[in-house]
């Protein structure tokens, strides 16, 4: 008979037909091939050797010959080197599909030189992966980390936060996970009167999930907050619209100060607006100050109009104008909305239509702060897991958006079973089915029209996925309890997406041609045998991984489900870790898809077993026989070099006797076996009949007859029982030349798959299941603040029983004698400070170890009052007025307690008065710029840690008119500064005005050298002086000078300001320290000294402003005689003022001389130009 193996698909070498045809003496190889009626081009091998096509008609076969036929992949029938194509395509897909998927991912350390001789540098699938601290063997191809997913926010040591940005990947969940970085789909602030609500719509990724639980806000359970509404959607495709988010809001923040002069106009982003919402704020409140200092009601009316962008006419809001009335100094907010607009892009404009008053008595400044575009589509976000939160801004929850977390579970994935031709639900926690789902991406969706369920596939078709491969892998995961819990929340390619599941399931997804299959690490029977009979001579090599460099301790990083999915690590030690010659550096690996600490321990032992038992690798070359096995297969290897049995080919055989191609010596008293690989690749092992005495023979007898008689040239391996061959796992198959394949294999040892049974009963961190808190102690701690006031804190401390440990403690606080408690804090320490508690109040504190609430300890403390006596009343207090500002002066009592500071209020009484200032220190005066017209009553009390003095002193002040402030000079963004020498004061070099787009943090991270290279640094350096140009005013004035600098770097630059002034613009006095008072100025120059600078100083810009008080004097019904009147001003001016004369009779004309700083002569003339005199109103305005 002739044995013919016909491979149908070179991409799947197991897809083959094996047949036997009658032997013929006259037939050549071409005759046997012709009988097969093969249409495609083929390549043929006979008994392991490739036969060129031109020799087919010349070769006659021997009986029982083995013929292997494989089709050529490609166009045409050139017959050119089929094995090149098979190696380049078939073998690269079958074997390289494992190695190349992770090529270049290995990190080689100690032992790399020895490994180089294996030829495995390009194949991570082969033998070893090097890690810091030691060498860890990995016989599967998957890396155990997910470096490709560096963007993941869940699997990093940094604190995850809620993300509010576009382009965030939609996470996929498998099992139970903690969503630590949900994405913000919508964030909108709504206003109800003066209450503000934050509406957050958060997505946890693709659904559906079976539950959403353990929601926290800023790390605290929802129960700790009031006025928080939560709505959930589990990610079905027919889920309802979530409350508070039926409409989509796009907020644009504004800061328009509205006036009666001009409209503030804003174009709304986008072209789909269907509604508009406006928000107005009165940040300083809305009130009128009466003569008694109290707050009276006042109103502001706001006009609002809108139109489609490009339209000619403006339309009023349906509410018309908005009238806001108030009598409060607290911020006031109002929201106006217009709905049901034609979809498009709009612009809005607003202005003040009416104000009750504009003097300083009226506080009615209004800002337009937000315009919102509204789209009415009822967004249900199908297939998205949603958590909707509406939170009232309170003292517990305000400021920036809170960080929200929760846990949810996805229990099943959809898997197509070709045997039943239907989809089945498989556990999402099984790594094999998770990889299948990532590849196939099938979703079970409800048809909202029919109510029936349908399946949508977005990945590889089920026909391209080898179901049986994944079923076998899934069964192995189930039998070994290889459960995974993982949220895929970062973008990457498929190889990177599979990795965490492959590591959790001890397997690997591989591409077999156009199909997806998998291999997995497990105990398996051998599928093929190689011996000296089919290993090419001189190609066998054997290498041992260096024992000294092998790690026997593994540090595994993972998300610990017992610690609320926090990032954690566990050390797992080998049996010989404490031996003197062992490695003392651990190997670090990451298993992100495993959350169970018991499982982490078992995985550590699994890696250490591989490190212990798998110490050999071998490589050899073989002919076409090599394509009968593939990567991941278990093979048997016999070779004479390591003396793994004796091998060769069978000469002839019967059912009980084999004639071998060499003589073997059988020693008396030993038991032998022989393994034969039959023509159909079946491996048959038989015991050999033991000899009575030592015998050398080429014929052996087996104890049990063969069911199928071995054929001539079948290969065999002979040796002592149990060691006639050595098992290996195929790691790679590569092409060395046109007809030869190179097999690389790693030692196989079934002991690797014996799971650890010595899993400690963890508390992995030695936590006790119930830890009692003992010795709870409360103490009062007083301290003095910078303003002198004394505050009280409660100092809490506790212990636990000796030998007990808790990862964290929870501290609860009660102010109602223990009737109710609220969670105050969580801590890993055994002490805590509760600050700013109230005097003369009793507090109850309860402390419990984590999950040990029944063993909590309780204690109480009553806070004692302050022992500091309040200060005595003031001896004197007065208020005056100068240049638009109140000037407060007081004098403290001669005796009494120490004074920390003073507080000034205005109003009708001290208790109901409005705070003006609370000053620290013993200054005896204070200047306030908020002067208003009318009569105001002020009160003043000193205070210290014991409280206020018993009585307040008061004073009344009445103001009939306020000076107007005129800006005489203003300059921003000074670039004209010069750097000067300290000693001589002469200009040394120009100061470089610095411009940079770098932020403060980026500058702080740069070295001086980097700043120089980046052309960021100029002068000044060191203790440098900057000098401004001479600045000349238009007039001589009693003026105030203010200077404000903006330093880009360093932000805390210390500066000293000096000024030299001139009354005529020519002659200057010396430089003096700049003081806040008023001074006569015509021209000035500023000198700035940079104090204590030993690094580059980068000045962003410098503002200088000069202001003067403008005085107005009114003269009503002034009698001007014929011949004129020399009007002497009631006060003198620094410059001749403007004099405005309005005759009381229209027929009169005005003539006046040029005014001086003290007077002006005025004449009234008839229409004929005759000086006749009369009466007039005169206004004098000047500075």
VODREN-957637 format. One record per residue (C-alpha): x, y, z. Coordinates in pm, whole numbers, plus 50000, padded with zeros to 5 digits. Example, Ala and Ser with C-alpha at 12.3 -4.5 7.8 and 13.67 -1.06 7.14 Angstrom:
<kolses>
512304955050780 513674989450714 
</kolses>
This chain:
<kolses>
500005000050000 500995036249946 500015061250218 498945095150081 498365126050300 496485153050106 496555186950281 493545207350167 494355240150337 497965249450406 496685274950657 495115247350865 497355216950852 494795196051036 492415200150744 493685169750553 492685136150403 494675104350464 494135075750223 495835043450119 496065032249755 497304998849621 500974995649552 501994990749187 505414979949063 504984997948732 503605031148854 505745061648904 504965089749143 503325108248851 500915079348806 499745080049167 499245117849146 497315115348818 494805091448979 493925118449233 492615141648959 494005172649128 493375204748935 495465228949138 499235231949146 500765210549415 504025202549588 504865166649677 507125150649939 507945113349954 509075098750285 510005133450411 511825145750103 510465170849850 510385157649492 510625183649212 507835181948954 510245172848674 511185141048867 507655128148929 507765105748623 511175092148719 510465081549078 509155046549156 507785042049504 508625014349747 505814995949925 504355015150224 505865047750109 504425079850251 503405107450010 502425142050137 500715165749890 500055202549952 498475228249715 500415258249590 499045291949702 499115317149419 498305322249054 499645301648766 501135267148753 504785274748745 505415248649009 508025271249161 509005263349512 505745255449682 507295253350023 508495289049989 504875299349953 503745275850229 506485288850456 505895324950364 502115323050398 500885291350561 503615286950817 503885324050883 500195324050967 500215291551160 503395296651358 504375332951316 500805341951404 501865336251759 505385349051769 505135379051543 502085392151724 504315401652008 507675404251831 509885430451981 507975430352305 510595411052498 513055428252727 516345409652745 518515411453048 520785385453209 521025353953004 520375371252671 523625358252523 522625322352584 519195328552439 520665343252121 521835308952017 518265296052014 517295319451729 514165330751912 514875367951931 511835376451719 509455353551900 508105362552239 506005331052203 509105309952232 510705306752564 511405334552805 510435369752890 512895389753096 511635412053374 513405435353610 514715416853909 514965382453750 514095360353457 510545347353440 509715320053192 506545324152985 505755295252751 502675312152607 502835341552373 500845367152570 502625393252769 501185397153114 501035435053102 499085459052883 501675485252795 499795490652467 497015504852682 499055531952848 496085555552822 493995534753062 492825554753361 491545524453552 494735503953553 497325528753678 498615540054015 497465575853958 494115586154106 491385581453844 489015610653795 485825617653606 486655626953248 485015655953070 486485655252721 485825643252369 487455613752198 487355591352506 487045554252411 483735537652501 484665511552765 483725474852735 483005455853055 483575419053128 482485406753470 482235429753771 484325461453763 484585494853934 484015523853697 486565548653826 486775573053534 483335576953380 482985600353087 480805631353115 478205630952838 476465662052962 477175687653233 474715715853284 473945739853568 470315748453629 469045776053856 465915775554070 465695809854225 469005813954403 469685776354420 472035761054170 471945724654063 474705705953886 473345680553639 475915653953543 475235626153294 477985600253318 478685570253095 480205537753215 480615523952864 478715498952654 475905478552803 473825461052893 474905454353249 472895435553509 473385459653799 474835493053906 475785495654273 478055511854532 477855546954383 480185571754552 480715609154516 484235620954597 484815587654770 481765589754999 478535569654972 475435586854840 473845584355184 476285610755309 474745637555088 471445655955089 469605668854785 471265644754540 469035627154289 470415596854099 468875579653795 470275548253631 470155532353287 471645498053236 472615501252870 469825484252678 469075496552329 465425504452419 466105522852744 464035553552828 465295589152834 466985596053165 465345623753375 466935658453378 468705650953049 465865648452797 467235679352624 470805686252528 472365718452662 475465735252522 476545762152768 478695791752666 480215810452959 480115848352929 481105878153143 479215907352990 478565936253227 475215950053113 474695987753087 472016011352964 474236023952683 474785995452438 473605959952379 475905930852459 475575906652166 476565869852153 476335845151866 475395809951980 477625781351867 476125754851639 473275755151389 470755732151560 469475755051837 465775750351918 465685768552253 467715795352427 468395799652799 470015830652949 471525834053297 471985867853469 473805873853796 474065902454042 477295891354217 477235919354479 473525916154541 470755940754453 469835968554701 469726005454780 471516018855085 469266041955288 470286070255521 470376046655818 472766022855649 470045997055588 469205979055264 466135989355067 464455972854771 465475983554421 464875970454071 466655965053740 464885957753410 466785937853148 465905938152778 466515905852581 466215900352206 467155872551965 467185865551594 468405839551352 471935847051252 471825868550939 468205879850986 467405917050987 464835919751267 465325913151636 462595895151830 461785899552199 461635870452440 458085859152509 458415872152861 459305906152717 461765921952955 463015907453284 462505928553597 464645918153893 463885932654238 465955927554548 467105941154882 469975917154956 473735919354948 473975882354859 474405871454497 471185869454296 470695847953985 467875847253733 467285824753431 465145832853126 464255808352851 462625809252509 461445776752349 460155761352027 462385780351789 462985769951429 466195750151423 469195771251326 471965793751452 470955823551662 472405854451817 471175871452134 471605906552270 470885921252614 471045954952786 469745973053092 466475990453008 465946006953345 467626011153683 466076027853985 469286047154037 472926049853934 474536066854234 476766049154482 473736042354697 472536016854442 474265983254421 472765969454100 475605957553876 474325929753648 476335904353448 475145881953167 477045850153254 475705821153044 473875815652718 472735779952655 471725763952328 468975738052374 468275708752141 465025690252214 465945655652090 465165630752364 468585615052390 468285580452544 471895570052457 471005534152361 473405506752474 475225530952704 475415525453080 474265558453230 474335574153575 472495607253594 473115629453897 471395661653997 473145677554297 472315709354483 475315731254555 475765729454933 478605732455181 479225695055134 479145695554756 480265726454569 483095740154365 484465717954087 482585688253944 482675658554182 484415625754106 481785598254076 482465560654083 480325529454086 480435491954025 478525473353760 478425438253617 478205424953264 477355388453303 477145373552952 478395376352594 476785363152277 478535333352112 477505316451786 477375278551819 477725263351472 476565229551602 473135243351697 473195271951445 472145296451715 473545322351953 474155312052312 474895332552622 478305325452767 479805339653087 481615372653031 484005363353312 485475335053103 488645347652933 488085326452622 484565339152567 485705374852641 488305371852361 485635356652137 483375386452207 486125411352133 486695393751801 483055388151700 481355418251869 477805404951859 475085424652038 471595412352120 469245441152042 465525445352083 463645455851772 461585484751905 459075480151623 458385442851663 459495436952022 461605407051915 465325403651967 467865404551686 471615400751667 474015426651528 477585416551446 480205443951423 483315422351428 484625392051244 481865369151107 481215337851310 482315316751014 485835330351051 486105321051418 487065285451515 484365278151771 485865244951881 489165262151969 487435287452192 485145261052341 488135240152446 489875270452595 486705281252775 486275246252921 489845247353049 489175281453210 486025268153377 487745237053507 490565257253661 488455286653780 490255311653558 487815340553603 488415375353468 486905409353559 488055437553337 486965470353184 488615478452854 488775516352866 491695525452641 492155524552266 494555501052093 494795473151838 493205438951879 496405422251997 496605447152282 492895443152359 493205405352391 496285406452616 494765410952963 492255382952896 494945360352749 497035365253062 494025357853284 493085326653084 496615314053017 496005313952644 496475332952321 494295342452026 496025332651700 495205339051337 495025307851124 494965322050775 491755341950751 490335326051065 490705332651435 491545304451670 493335301152000 495855281052192 496075277452566 498465264052822 497235230452952 498135194353004 497845177152663 498665144952483 501435145752221 500365148751856 503645140251682 507025124851746 510415135151615 513435112551640 516795108451471 514765091451202 513195124151081 515375151351242 517885164550992 521365154151087 523445180451264 520555204251331 519565193651682 520575217451961 519665218552327 519835248652558 519245253152929 517885285353067 520285298753334 519095288253677 520975315653859 519065342853678 515645327853736 513365346553969 511835326954251 509685355254374 506915372454180 505395406354260 502005408754090 500175441754042 496395440554011 493145457654112 492125441954441 488375435454470 488765431254846 490105466854866 487345483054664 489265476154341 492195497954448 495575492254283 497455466554488 500395442754468 501125408354610 504415390154663 504395352754588 507505333354689 509045301754547 509895272054763 513615280354761 513345317654811 515095317055147 518045296455025 521355314655026 522045310354654 518605321154538 517635353454364 516585380254608 515085404154351 511425398954267 510035398653916 507185423153853 504215413853638 500765429053594 497485409753576 494815436153524 491955412553442 492225393553772 490765409554084 490575380054327 493625379554559 493345341454599 493565337854224 496515361754212 498325339254457 497645308754237 498845327053928 502065336054105 502605299454194 501795289753833 504505312853698 506965300353956 506215263853865 506995271553503 510155288353615 511095257753816 510225229453578 510645243253228 514385246453199 515215232852852 514625244052499 515515225152184 515645233551818 515945210751517 515165209551151 512915185450966 511455182150623 507775183450535 506845162950841 507145195651033 503885208850894 501905180951061 502135199451395 501645235551485 502485260751751 501135250452090 501115213052013 502715188352249 505345167452068 507685139352168 511385143152092 513965115152082 517625121752022 520865104352086 522795135152205 520975138552539 520275101152518 516475105152521 515955069252407 517115054752074 515385063151750 515265055551383 512925039751128 511235005851122 512474980950862 509534956850890 506834947651140 504134923551244 501474928851506 503884917851782 507384921251643 509384950351505 512614948751306 514554981051361 517214998751154 519854993751426 520794969851703 519864979052061 521064965152392 518364953752637 519684948552989 518224921753210 516024934653492 515004966653316 511654975253164 511554990352816 509025006552589 508805016952226 506775045352073 505915043651703 504465071451485 502205055051228 501555067950877 498415086750991 500505104851258 499015083551536 501435077251823 501345041951962 503285031852274 503894995652368 505824978152647 508654955952530 508884919952646 511694919752901 514734898352817 515874870653049 519464881753009 521204911552859 520684910152485 521794930152179 519334927351892 517574946651613 514294928151667 512024934251963 508754919352077 505934939952228 503704928252510 500454939952351 499864934851976 499504965151750 496004971351624 497464985451302 500754970451188 503484997151165 504665003150809 508165003650675 509935036450747 507655045951035 509765063451295 510215049751644 511775058251979 512995030952212 514165033352570 513565025452932 509995027753043 508865063953092 511975079752940 512055067752582 511085102552463 510925137152613 507805158852572 508085194652442 505675222252344 506095237151997 506835274052033 507565283451672 507945268651324 510065288651083 511465284450736 515215279550703 515215272550328 512855261250059 512275225750183 513175226550549 511385238550858 512965247351189 511025237851502 511685255351831 510225238752136 510055244252508 510195216852766 506825202452869 506175191553228 502715181953346 503605192553701 503205228453586 499445223253567 499025210653922 497315240554080 498505253754414 496445239954699 498315258454971 496505291154913 496695309255247 493465319755409 494135355755325 493585383155479 496435387555229 497515418055428 496955399455757 493585415855810 491285399756064 487695393155960 486525412156270 488835438156421 487685454956741 488645491256805 489945496557159 491175525157376 489175551857191 490275585357332 488965620557267 490755652457358 490225689657307 492975708057126 492965746257116 495065767656884 495275804256798 494715814356435 496595841656252 493785866256330 494125858456700 490915838856736 491045806356928 489645775456760 488955741156909 489645707356754 488795672356872 491805649456872 490725613056826 493005583056878 492455545656915 494165511956902 493315476356800 494095443856976 497665431256956 498265411956637 495215426556463 495455448456152 492895467955955 493545484255619 491305513555705 489005527855969 485755547255944 485045575856183 481445586256249 480265618256421 477055625956609 475805659156747 472505645756887 473795624557176 474425594456952 470905592056809 472225594756454 475735593056312 477155605055984 480355592455826 482985618955892 486115603655740 487965572355632 491585568355731 494325542255739 495855558556048 494845553156410 494305589756490 492305618456345 491655655456404 488105669556375 488665707056332 486635738356410 484105723756653 481705745756847 482215755257207 479965742057484 478635714257258 478825676557313 480105654457031 479865616457007 482525598456802 482285562356680 485265544656521 485025511056341 487585490456158 486695483455796 483815458355777 483855454756156 480965477456253 479755454556529 483075460056709 483045498056689 484035519456987 482125550457101 483225580157313 481955615557373 483435649257464 482005683257560 483995712257417 484965737157685 484655774757626 487545797457552 489495809857854 490525842757685 488645873457815 487165896657550 488865930657508 487605963257660 485475987657461 487246013157242 488066046957393 487146065757072 485916059956713 485306084556427 484596084656051 485686111655803 485596115155425 488366124055181 488636120254804 485736095954776 486876073655060 485836068055418 488626073055672 488086053755998 490086062156311 489886048156661 491706045956991 491846015257211 491276014657586 494206019057819 493485986458002 491995952557918 492865920257740 495095917857437 493445928857113 493755907056802 492035930856559 489035952856486 485765948156303 483745976156140 480095973156039 477535996855890 473775998055946 471266007556212 472685984856485 475825964556544 473975931356541 472135938056214 474965957256052 476755947755731 480435938555756 482775965455620 486105950555723 487655927055977 491235938556025 493985919556204 496505939256404 496535970956613 496385997056335 494356027256447 492926036356107 491426021355795 490566036355453 487586022655261 486926031854895 483226023154902 481896057554999 478276064654898 475976094754900 473796099955205 474076093955576 475686061655696 476206049156049 479326028856128 480156007056430 483485993856553 484485967056805 487855952056895 488085913856923 490385885757034 490135848257092 487575854057364 485215873057132 484195909657081 484185937957330 480885943057512 479835975357337 480405990156993 481296026756938 479516043656644 479726074856430 477486090556161 478716106555839 476676124955573 477976129455217 476226153154973 478576149354675 481356126154564 484426135654363 484816119154027 488016100453959 489806109653637 492496087653488 495376109453372 497646081653250 497386044153193 499916021153029 499815982953010 502295958252869 505415979452928 508155968552694 510305999552721 512105990653044 515875991753077 518185971253295 520595993553487 523655988753702 523165989354079 526286009654148 526316036853884 522696038653788 523496042153420 521746021653151 523635989653097 521555970952842 517995969052717 515585947952914 514065920652696 510285919152720 509535882052749 506765864952555 506105827852598 503165804252561 504535781252829 502545776353147 503895781453497 504145743553552 506065739353227 508475767353319 508955752953668 509975719453516 512675735153292 516305740153380 517995773553323 519935758253034 516715746652872 515285781652909 518305796252735 518055771252449 514365778852412 515095816552393 512865822152692 515285839152927 516515874852890 517485900753144 517125907353429 519175882953634 520355886353990 519665917654197 518715939353900 517085973553875 514505981853607 513946018053506 510886031053324 510966059553072 510086094553199 506296097353195 504866132653149 501226140653228 499136165353035 498526185953348 499966191053692 497716172453934 497346159954288 497316123354182 497606087654299 500006063254127 499276025854122 501575998953980 500735962553919 503205937253782 502575902753633 505545879553661 505525848753439 508485835153632 508995833953920 505375840254025 506445851754372 509035877154255 509725902554530 509895938654408 510625973154555 508996003554388 510486038754402 509366070454223 511016103254127 508566132154057 508726166053885 506396196053909 507486210653576 508516180053375 512176191153379 513526191653733 513196158753926 513676150854290 515386119254413 513836084354415 511586077254714 509536047254818 506136047754645 503406055154904 499636051054864 498896088054924 498186116954687 501076137754556 501556167354313 502826153753981 503586167253634 506096140453535 507556109653704 509856079953659 509526045353821 512436024353949 511835987454023 514335966754218 514115928754191 515025916754538 516855884254601 516735870154248 519145841954170 517255828053870 515745841653548 512995867353598 510375868353324 508105898953332 504865892453148 503595928253166 503595958853391 500625982253448 501066018553562 498046040553626 497736076753747 494386088853884 493286122454021 490116133254203 487986155253980 486076181754181 482796197754072 481546230854227 477996242654152 476846279354180 473086283654122 471476317654041 474786336254062 474296374554025 476756389253775 476726427553765 477486448753465 481236450753431 481616413953525 482186392753837 485506378653959 484346344454080 486656332154354 486476293854368 485556278154699 488676256754662 491846259454457 492826235654177 496176221954063 495376233253707 492946259253573 489536242253580 486736242253321 484106269353391 480646263953240 478206293753252 474486289453178 472536323153174 469066321953322 467806342653025 468256328852677 468876363852527 472136367952721 475566358652591 478566347752800 482056361852802 484796350153039 488486354453092 490836324453104 490416308653447 493266305953692 493646278853958 491716301154205 489276323054009 487646332853681 486066366553565 482616362453405 480536387653194 476926386353068 476266405252742 473176414152546 472686401052194 474106434352078 477296427452277 476566452852555 477766443152908 474476444353097 474896416953363 472266392653487 471976358953665 473436325053565 474186289853686 477936282553696 479656248353717 483396245953783 485086212253708 488776205653760 491516186953940 
</kolses>
